Each structure stands twice: as C-alpha cells, then as structure tokens.
Amino acid sequence: MFHTSSRPKVLLIPPPELPVPAVQGGAVETLLTHLIRENERQGRLELLCASIPSPDAAKQAEQFRHTKMLYVARPKGHRRYWPMVFIERCFGVAAPYDPWYQKVQLALALELPPPDLIVAEGGNLTQCSAISRMFGRKRCLAHLHGQTTCTPVMDDIYGGVLALSEFIREDYLKTSALDRRYAYILHNCVDTDMFHPGEPSHALRADLGFAPEDFVVLFCGRLEPDKGIHKLLEALGAVENPRIKLLIVGSPFFGRTQQSSFLRKLEQQARGLEGRVQFTGYIPNEALPAYYHLADVVCVPTLVEEAAGLVAVEAMACGRPVLATRSGGMPEYLAGSQAVLVDRGPDIVGQLAWALQMLYEHPNLCREMGAAGAQRARDFSVTAFYEHFVRIVDEFGGRS
C-alpha cells in the first residue's frame, strides 16, 4: 500500500472543535501535537493534519518540516443538518452532514501523492464516510478516544481501530465485526520531559492561598458533571479536617472564556466550605507541572467509564500520588503506581472522604505512591507512543 519511494503518508483528522497544534488545549489536540513534534525529531512519517484555523496554531506550525497542516475553515451557519442526523441514527445510513468534512475531502483531492493511511481522531467517526469511499476502507483507522459503540456503518468505513486501552478495545469489539487483529491498543502519552518530578513552588502555593501545613488536593480537568468534581467537593465537606483543601484547575470549555451553569453551582458549593477551595480557571498545558508539584495528592473522581485519564498519567509523571475512581481504562493505566481506587457507586462521597483523610494521615505512603507512579509513567512517554504508532502504521499499512 505504501509508496515505495517515500515514508508512509498519514492523514490525521481531529474533530473541528479546537486547533492543532493545541494552543487552546484539548486532549485529542494535545496528543496530536505530541505525535507531530516527535515526528519532527524522528522524521519516520510524512504527516498531514486537518484542523480548524488559528493564527497562534499556524504560527507554531511554521516550524514543521515533516507535517503539512490543512487549515480548513468551518462553514458559516449550522454545522449539522439535523434531518440527516436523524436518518443516520434511525437507519444506519452514513452521511457527511458536517460540511467541514466535505471541505477536508475537497482539500484532499488536491493532495499528490494521496495519503497512505487516514486516521480519524475521535469525534463523530461516521463523518469520514465519504473520505473512506475515496481512499478505501483498508486505508482508514478510527482512533477511539472514548467508549464507542460500533455500527455496520462504522465497520464499512474503517478497516481498523486504535483504542486507548484494553477496556475501550474490548467494549468496541462487542458490537463490531472487525477482525481483532486490526483492533490495536495505543496507550495515551504525556510529555515526560515537561511532566516530571520536581520541587513544589512555595511562592505559587502562597499566591493561591495555601499555608505550608495545608494538605492540597488537586483536581485538574474540564469542569463538567461527568468528571465528578461536585462529588469531590461533597467529600471535602464531609472531611472535618480544615487543613485538607482543594485546588480546582480547569474551566468548562478549555481555553475559551465562556462560563456554565455547572461552574456556578460548583462555586456555590465552594462558598459553603469556608475558604478551603481555590479555582484557577484554565491553565495552559506548559504551566501545569508547577500545579501538580505543589499538590499533595491528585484526585480523578470520574463518574463515567474513563478511556485513559491523561490527568492521572500527568500526575504520576510529576511524582504525585493519585486517588481515582475505578472506571474504564484507569486501573490499566494506574497499575503498579499504588494509586488508591474507589468505586463510583452511591457511596463515592464517603469513600473519597475516607481516602483523603487516610492519605493526609500517611505522608510516607504518599511518598511511596509518588515514586511508584513516576516509575509507571515512563511507560507512557511521547517516544513510546510514537514508536508504537509507527509500528501500527507499518503493520496496518503493509497488510495485503
């Protein structure tokens, strides 16, 4: 399948929500940025990446030698033609009802040589049906960034999938006719050159309103109900120890400034905790390690099946102990880190409260957990991710 005279040419298609490089955050966009930058170092692939336009992203992309960005503006007006959504869901008929994907298809028609492989990076994966017809199912991979139920339409579009965890792969294969040989596991990654153990900044702790003797619990992520932050606030209220405090890093919409009704509810919850909660809003990815370093424990209280949990891996890489819910691929990623896992059932608040108090009372255990987590995080380096991605490209693209 590959062009014999060149490196494999791989097209990456993220959802048209945030730009690549990840100047506005976003887990998928950050992952693609890692992949692109590692390929700039190793140069084993020729990459194309579709993205919505952004002046900041385009400026960063100017340095790329092995990646061509296809910046495609979103059409004005409604992005989705809802009658086609209804038809697709009811009758299983794929239709590229988002005009952005049609514009990407037109841009690809001008690409010579055409891509060897197309990787749809999450979002509504049926949007790539026309692109699949153009290049063929055997050239198309779906990157599953969360739980995804397969349909006959999906099986017709994609000849293989990349799953972030064993949990995600097995869940997908329950509803797919895909040969499991082409259902690959590609574990997520973090930049371990940026996220690594380090000393906490006492100045930053003080600026955030924490005293040296405070036990700081860090929540980092998007502020939405599925992430369980409201349950963590309830748990903090159930812990009578005033030295256990909470730092909430994140916003409802990544780097955008919009507020949400859920955020207002969280702020109302926090007001009842008498100064034990601090909000930072959105923090750029490159600034996050300092916030991990000042934390005594990082909590990931997800209430849904978490595909992988980048926050947990970043925390481990920074040498911080992790308290998380037993969800999706989290146990798989946290294996060997001595992380404390709690169930997501009706007693989640009580379990979180007990765990917070227990960790506060056992600083030696926290240090052991941090060291074990830092060791485990090495398995999720950008280099390891890139090497695995290239192997999958070679294997999938080289099949007959």
C-alpha positions as CSV (number, residue, x, y, z in Angstrom):
1,M,0.0,0.0,0.0
2,F,2.8,2.4,0.8
3,H,4.6,4.5,-1.8
4,T,7.9,2.6,-2.2
5,S,10.0,5.8,-2.7
6,S,8.8,7.7,0.4
7,R,7.9,7.5,4.0
8,P,4.3,6.5,4.9
9,K,2.0,9.4,4.4
10,V,-0.6,9.6,7.2
11,L,-3.6,12.0,7.4
12,L,-4.8,12.9,10.9
13,I,-8.4,14.2,11.1
14,P,-9.4,15.6,14.5
15,P,-12.9,17.0,15.2
16,P,-13.4,20.6,14.1
17,E,-13.6,22.0,17.6
18,L,-10.1,23.1,18.7
19,P,-7.0,23.8,16.6
20,V,-3.8,21.8,16.2
21,P,-1.2,22.5,17.5
22,A,-3.0,22.6,20.8
23,V,-2.9,26.3,21.5
24,Q,-6.3,26.1,23.2
25,G,-5.9,22.8,25.0
26,G,-7.9,19.7,24.3
27,A,-6.8,16.1,25.0
28,V,-7.0,14.9,21.3
29,E,-5.3,18.0,20.1
30,T,-2.6,17.7,22.7
31,L,-2.0,14.1,21.7
32,L,-1.7,15.0,18.0
33,T,0.7,17.8,18.9
34,H,2.9,15.3,20.7
35,L,2.8,13.0,17.7
36,I,3.7,15.7,15.3
37,R,6.5,17.1,17.4
38,E,8.1,13.7,17.9
39,N,7.8,13.0,14.2
40,E,9.7,16.3,13.6
41,R,12.5,14.8,15.7
42,Q,12.5,11.3,14.1
43,G,11.0,12.0,10.6
44,R,9.8,8.5,10.0
45,L,6.4,9.6,8.7
46,E,5.0,12.2,6.4
47,L,2.1,13.7,8.2
48,L,-0.9,15.7,7.1
49,C,-3.2,17.1,9.7
50,A,-6.6,18.8,9.1
51,S,-7.6,21.4,11.6
52,I,-9.7,24.5,12.1
53,P,-7.6,27.6,11.5
54,S,-6.0,29.6,14.3
55,P,-3.3,32.3,13.9
56,D,-1.5,31.0,17.0
57,A,-1.6,27.4,15.8
58,A,-0.5,28.4,12.3
59,K,2.5,30.3,13.7
60,Q,3.7,27.3,15.7
61,A,3.2,25.1,12.6
62,E,5.6,27.2,10.6
63,Q,8.5,25.2,12.1
64,F,7.2,21.8,10.9
65,R,9.3,20.1,8.2
66,H,7.6,16.7,8.2
67,T,4.0,17.8,8.7
68,K,1.7,19.7,6.4
69,M,-1.3,21.4,8.1
70,L,-4.6,21.6,6.2
71,Y,-6.3,24.5,7.9
72,V,-10.0,24.3,6.8
73,A,-12.4,27.0,8.0
74,R,-15.7,25.9,9.4
75,P,-18.6,26.8,7.1
76,K,-20.8,29.6,8.3
77,G,-24.3,28.8,9.6
78,H,-25.4,25.4,11.1
79,R,-22.7,22.8,11.1
80,R,-25.0,19.9,11.3
81,Y,-28.0,19.2,9.1
82,W,-30.2,17.6,11.7
83,P,-32.6,15.6,9.4
84,M,-29.5,13.7,8.2
85,V,-28.5,13.0,11.8
86,F,-32.0,11.5,12.3
87,I,-31.7,9.4,9.2
88,E,-28.2,8.2,10.2
89,R,-29.3,7.2,13.7
90,C,-32.5,5.6,12.7
91,F,-31.5,3.7,9.6
92,G,-27.7,3.4,9.9
93,V,-27.1,5.5,6.7
94,A,-23.8,7.4,6.9
95,A,-23.9,10.9,5.6
96,P,-21.2,13.6,5.8
97,Y,-23.7,16.1,7.2
98,D,-21.0,18.3,8.7
99,P,-19.8,20.5,5.7
100,W,-16.4,20.9,7.3
101,Y,-15.5,17.2,6.5
102,Q,-16.7,17.8,2.9
103,K,-14.2,20.7,2.7
104,V,-11.5,18.5,4.0
105,Q,-12.4,15.9,1.3
106,L,-12.0,18.6,-1.4
107,A,-8.6,19.6,0.0
108,L,-7.5,16.0,-0.1
109,A,-8.5,15.8,-3.8
110,L,-5.6,18.2,-4.5
111,E,-3.0,16.2,-2.5
112,L,-0.4,14.4,-4.5
113,P,0.5,11.7,-3.7
114,P,-2.6,10.8,-1.7
115,P,-2.3,9.6,1.9
116,D,-1.4,6.0,2.5
117,L,-3.4,6.0,5.8
118,I,-6.2,8.1,7.2
119,V,-6.7,8.2,11.0
120,A,-9.9,9.8,12.2
121,E,-9.2,11.2,15.7
122,G,-12.4,10.8,17.6
123,G,-15.5,13.0,17.3
124,N,-18.4,11.7,15.2
125,L,-16.4,9.0,13.3
126,T,-19.1,8.4,10.7
127,Q,-18.3,11.8,9.3
128,C,-15.4,10.3,7.4
129,S,-17.6,8.0,5.2
130,A,-17.0,10.0,2.0
131,I,-13.2,10.1,2.7
132,S,-13.3,6.3,3.2
133,R,-15.1,5.8,-0.1
134,M,-12.5,8.0,-1.8
135,F,-9.4,6.1,-0.4
136,G,-10.8,2.7,0.6
137,R,-11.7,1.1,3.9
138,K,-8.3,-0.6,4.2
139,R,-6.6,2.8,4.4
140,C,-8.8,4.1,7.3
141,L,-8.3,3.8,11.0
142,A,-10.6,5.1,13.7
143,H,-8.8,6.3,16.8
144,L,-11.2,5.6,19.7
145,H,-10.6,8.3,22.4
146,G,-13.6,7.0,24.5
147,Q,-16.3,4.4,24.6
148,T,-17.6,3.9,21.1
149,T,-20.4,1.6,20.0
150,C,-19.8,0.2,16.6
151,T,-22.4,0.1,13.8
152,P,-22.4,-1.6,10.4
153,V,-21.7,1.9,9.1
154,M,-18.5,2.1,11.2
155,D,-17.4,-1.3,10.0
156,D,-17.9,-0.2,6.4
157,I,-15.8,2.9,6.9
158,Y,-12.8,1.6,8.9
159,G,-10.6,-1.3,8.4
160,G,-9.1,-1.0,11.8
161,V,-9.2,0.9,15.1
162,L,-6.8,2.3,17.6
163,A,-8.0,2.1,21.2
164,L,-6.6,4.0,24.2
165,S,-6.9,1.0,26.5
166,E,-7.8,-2.7,26.6
167,F,-11.2,-1.6,28.1
168,I,-12.0,0.6,25.1
169,R,-11.0,-2.1,22.6
170,E,-13.0,-4.9,24.2
171,D,-16.0,-2.7,24.6
172,Y,-15.9,-1.7,20.9
173,L,-15.4,-5.3,19.7
174,K,-18.6,-6.4,21.4
175,T,-20.6,-4.5,18.7
176,S,-18.1,-4.8,15.7
177,A,-17.4,-7.5,13.1
178,L,-13.8,-6.2,12.8
179,D,-11.1,-8.8,12.9
180,R,-9.5,-8.2,16.3
181,R,-6.0,-8.4,14.7
182,Y,-6.8,-4.9,13.4
183,A,-8.1,-3.6,16.7
184,Y,-4.9,-2.1,18.1
185,I,-4.2,-0.8,21.6
186,L,-2.3,2.5,21.5
187,H,-1.9,3.8,25.0
188,N,-2.1,7.5,25.5
189,C,1.0,9.6,26.4
190,V,2.3,12.7,28.2
191,D,5.4,14.8,27.6
192,T,7.6,13.3,30.3
193,D,10.2,16.0,29.5
194,M,7.7,18.5,30.7
195,F,5.8,16.4,33.3
196,H,8.4,15.1,35.7
197,P,9.1,15.1,39.4
198,G,10.1,18.4,40.8
199,E,10.1,20.6,44.0
200,P,6.9,22.5,44.8
201,S,6.9,26.3,44.4
202,H,6.2,27.7,47.9
203,A,5.6,31.1,46.2
204,L,2.8,29.6,44.0
205,R,1.2,27.8,47.0
206,A,1.2,31.1,48.9
207,D,-0.2,33.0,45.9
208,L,-3.0,30.5,45.7
209,G,-3.8,31.0,49.4
210,F,-2.4,27.8,50.9
211,A,-0.3,27.6,54.0
212,P,2.8,25.4,54.3
213,E,0.9,23.0,56.6
214,D,-2.1,22.6,54.3
215,F,-2.7,19.3,52.5
216,V,-3.6,20.3,48.9
217,V,-5.8,18.0,46.9
218,L,-5.6,18.9,43.1
219,F,-8.4,18.4,40.6
220,C,-7.3,19.2,37.1
221,G,-9.6,19.0,34.1
222,R,-12.7,20.2,32.3
223,L,-15.5,21.3,34.7
224,E,-18.4,19.2,33.7
225,P,-20.6,16.7,35.7
226,D,-19.0,13.5,34.3
227,K,-15.7,14.5,35.8
228,G,-17.1,14.1,39.3
229,I,-15.7,17.4,40.7
230,H,-19.0,18.1,42.5
231,K,-18.7,14.7,44.3
232,L,-15.2,15.7,45.3
233,L,-16.5,18.9,46.8
234,E,-19.1,17.0,48.7
235,A,-16.3,14.7,50.0
236,L,-14.3,17.7,51.1
237,G,-17.3,19.0,53.0
238,A,-17.6,15.6,54.7
239,V,-13.9,15.8,55.9
240,E,-13.9,17.9,59.1
241,N,-10.1,18.5,58.9
242,P,-9.7,22.2,57.9
243,R,-6.1,21.6,56.7
244,I,-7.3,19.4,53.8
245,K,-8.0,21.8,50.9
246,L,-8.9,21.7,47.3
247,L,-7.3,23.3,44.2
248,I,-9.5,23.2,41.1
249,V,-7.6,23.8,37.9
250,G,-9.6,24.0,34.7
251,S,-12.6,25.5,33.0
252,P,-15.9,24.4,31.3
253,F,-14.6,25.0,27.8
254,F,-10.8,24.6,27.7
255,G,-9.1,27.8,26.8
256,R,-12.3,29.6,26.0
257,T,-13.8,32.1,28.4
258,Q,-17.4,31.0,28.5
259,Q,-19.0,30.2,31.8
260,S,-21.5,27.5,32.6
261,S,-24.4,26.8,34.9
262,F,-22.4,23.9,36.3
263,L,-19.4,26.1,37.2
264,R,-21.8,28.5,39.0
265,K,-23.1,25.5,41.0
266,L,-19.5,24.5,41.9
267,E,-18.7,28.0,43.0
268,Q,-21.8,27.9,45.2
269,Q,-20.7,24.6,46.7
270,A,-17.2,26.1,47.4
271,R,-18.6,29.1,49.2
272,G,-20.0,26.7,51.9
273,L,-16.5,25.4,52.6
274,E,-15.1,28.5,54.2
275,G,-12.1,29.2,52.0
276,R,-10.9,25.6,51.6
277,V,-11.4,25.7,47.8
278,Q,-9.5,27.7,45.2
279,F,-10.3,28.0,41.5
280,T,-7.6,28.9,38.9
281,G,-9.6,28.7,35.7
282,Y,-7.9,27.4,32.5
283,I,-4.1,26.9,32.8
284,P,-2.1,26.3,29.7
285,N,-0.6,22.9,29.4
286,E,3.0,24.0,29.7
287,A,2.3,25.7,33.0
288,L,0.5,22.6,34.6
289,P,3.6,20.8,36.0
290,A,4.0,23.6,38.7
291,Y,0.5,23.0,39.9
292,Y,1.0,19.2,40.0
293,H,4.2,19.7,42.0
294,L,2.5,21.8,44.7
295,A,-0.2,19.2,45.2
296,D,-0.1,16.6,48.0
297,V,-2.4,14.3,46.1
298,V,-4.2,14.4,42.7
299,C,-7.8,13.3,42.6
300,V,-9.5,12.0,39.4
301,P,-13.1,11.3,40.6
302,T,-14.6,10.4,37.1
303,L,-18.2,9.2,37.3
304,V,-18.2,7.6,33.8
305,E,-16.0,5.0,32.1
306,E,-12.8,6.9,31.6
307,A,-10.9,5.8,28.5
308,A,-7.5,6.5,29.9
309,G,-7.2,9.5,32.1
310,L,-4.5,11.9,31.0
311,V,-4.6,13.8,34.2
312,A,-3.7,10.7,36.2
313,V,-0.7,10.0,33.9
314,E,0.5,13.6,34.1
315,A,0.2,13.4,37.9
316,M,2.2,10.1,38.1
317,A,4.8,11.6,35.8
318,C,5.2,14.5,38.2
319,G,5.6,12.1,41.1
320,R,2.3,12.8,42.8
321,P,0.1,10.2,44.4
322,V,-3.2,9.5,42.6
323,L,-6.7,9.0,44.1
324,A,-9.1,7.9,41.4
325,T,-12.4,6.1,40.7
326,R,-12.3,2.6,39.4
327,S,-13.5,3.4,35.9
328,G,-12.8,2.2,32.3
329,G,-9.1,2.1,31.5
330,M,-8.0,3.9,34.7
331,P,-6.9,0.7,36.5
332,E,-5.0,-0.4,33.4
333,Y,-3.1,2.9,33.3
334,L,-2.6,3.1,37.1
335,A,-1.4,-0.5,37.5
336,G,1.8,-0.6,39.5
337,S,1.5,3.0,40.8
338,Q,0.0,2.1,44.2
339,A,-2.9,4.5,43.3
340,V,-5.9,4.5,45.6
341,L,-9.0,3.5,43.6
342,V,-12.6,3.9,44.9
343,D,-15.9,2.7,43.4
344,R,-18.3,5.0,41.6
345,G,-21.4,3.7,43.4
346,P,-23.7,5.5,45.8
347,D,-21.0,5.7,48.5
348,I,-18.5,7.5,46.3
349,V,-18.6,10.6,48.5
350,G,-17.9,8.6,51.7
351,Q,-15.1,6.6,50.0
352,L,-13.4,9.8,48.7
353,A,-13.7,11.5,52.1
354,W,-12.2,8.4,53.8
355,A,-9.3,8.2,51.3
356,L,-8.5,11.9,51.7
357,Q,-8.2,11.7,55.4
358,M,-6.2,8.4,55.2
359,L,-3.7,10.0,52.8
360,Y,-3.4,13.1,54.9
361,E,-2.5,10.9,57.9
362,H,0.1,8.8,56.0
363,P,2.7,11.0,54.4
364,N,5.1,8.1,53.9
365,L,2.5,6.2,51.9
366,C,2.0,9.3,49.7
367,R,5.8,9.5,49.0
368,E,5.8,5.7,48.1
369,M,2.9,6.2,45.8
370,G,4.5,9.2,44.1
371,A,7.7,7.3,43.5
372,A,5.9,4.3,42.1
373,G,3.8,6.5,39.9
374,A,6.8,8.3,38.4
375,Q,8.3,4.9,37.5
376,R,5.0,3.7,35.9
377,A,4.6,7.0,33.9
378,R,7.7,6.2,31.9
379,D,5.7,3.6,30.0
380,F,3.6,6.5,28.6
381,S,6.3,8.8,27.2
382,V,5.8,10.5,23.9
383,T,8.7,8.5,22.5
384,A,7.0,5.2,23.5
385,F,3.7,6.4,22.0
386,Y,5.4,7.4,18.7
387,E,7.3,4.2,18.3
388,H,4.1,2.2,18.9
389,F,2.2,4.4,16.4
390,V,4.8,3.9,13.7
391,R,4.7,0.1,14.3
392,I,0.9,0.1,13.8
393,V,1.2,2.2,10.7
394,D,3.7,-0.3,9.2
395,E,1.7,-3.3,10.2
396,F,-1.7,-2.0,9.2
397,G,-0.5,-0.3,6.0
398,G,1.6,-3.3,5.0
399,R,-1.2,-5.9,5.1
400,S,-2.3,-7.4,1.8
